Amino acid sequence: MKDKIILLVEDNPSDIGLTQRALEKHRITNELVVAENGQEALDYLFGAGAHAGRNVTDLPTVVLLDLKLPKLSGLEVLRRIRDNPRTRRLPVVILTTSKDEHDVMTSYDLGANSYIRKPVDFHQFAEALRQLGIYWLVLNEPPPLQ
């Protein structure tokens, strides 16, 4: 069985490091692919740009998507994921600091599977990622490939 990939779409180096440390702390050893802006995330998913030639049938098991991103916002990334028949069922978890009610509503309207506010405390953040890992990588039954 192929390893389950986590796509982290995050532009803040501190949050990338925190995510890596939190996953390591809880022995979540799945491959973590990091896209530092919205366009890079789409390039990875659709095999374009720096990821041209990548086997696009190897989709991540889950996308952890920040909303405030350079080049393309997280909401635009989500919109394009849902607009593509190959990726429309891909689990996308919004992982952001935004408390804006509009962001929450729009995320769900665009098809987000979950919306999680990043805790400020590392231990709370690590625990949130542990629970995310258990749910999305172990318990959740993914949709069949098309």
C-alpha positions, -999 to +999 in steps of 0.1 A: +000+000+000+013+035-009+022+058+019-005+083+026+007+118+018-003+150+036-002+182+015+004+212+038-004+245+021+012+271+044+034+302+038+045+308+073+079+291+080+072+290+117+039+273+112+055+248+088+081+240+114+055+237+141+035+213+119+065+192+112+074+190+149+039+182+160+036+154+135+070+140+146+060+143+183+030+120+176+050+097+153+029+106+123+055+095+097+035+101+066+052+121+038+045+158+043+046+178+011+047+215+017+034+241-008+042+277+003+016+294-018-017+287-035-003+284-070+024+259-058-004+238-042-023+237-075+008+229-095+015+200-072-020+186-074-023+191-112+013+183-122+022+218-135+050+243-131+078+229-109+057+197-105+053+190-143+056+154-150+045+143-115+021+114-114-011+133-107-029+101-098-009+100-066-032+124-047-026+133-011-048+117+015-056+150+030-048+187+023-042+210+052-050+244+037-043+278+052-065+306+039-041+336+039-016+327+011+004+345-014-003+343-052-037+325-047-058+326-016-067+294+002-104+299-008-094+301-045-073+269-041-103+252-026-125+265-054-102+250-080-098+217-062-136+213-061-140+224-097-118+196-110-135+161-113-103+143-103-098+163-071-133+173-061-136+146-035-101+152-021-104+158+017-095+194+025-091+207+060-089+244+065-061+250+091-060+287+097-058+315+123-088+333+108-118+337+131-137+356+104-172+341+102-173+349+064-141+327+060-158+298+078-190+300+058-173+304+025-150+275+032-179+252+039-198+266+009-169+258-013-167+222+000-142+222+029-144+190+049-134+207+081-124+241+095-099+242+123-085+273+139-048+269+147-043+270+185-016+294+197-001+269+222+022+243+207+008+215+229-027+223+218-016+225+182+003+192+184-028+175+199-050+190+172-027+175+145-026+142+163-064+140+162-064+151+126-039+124+118-059+097+135-091+107+118-079+115+082-051+090+079-065+060+099-103+062+105-116+080+075-127+059+045-115+079+014-136+081-017-127+056-045-104+068-072-121+078-104 
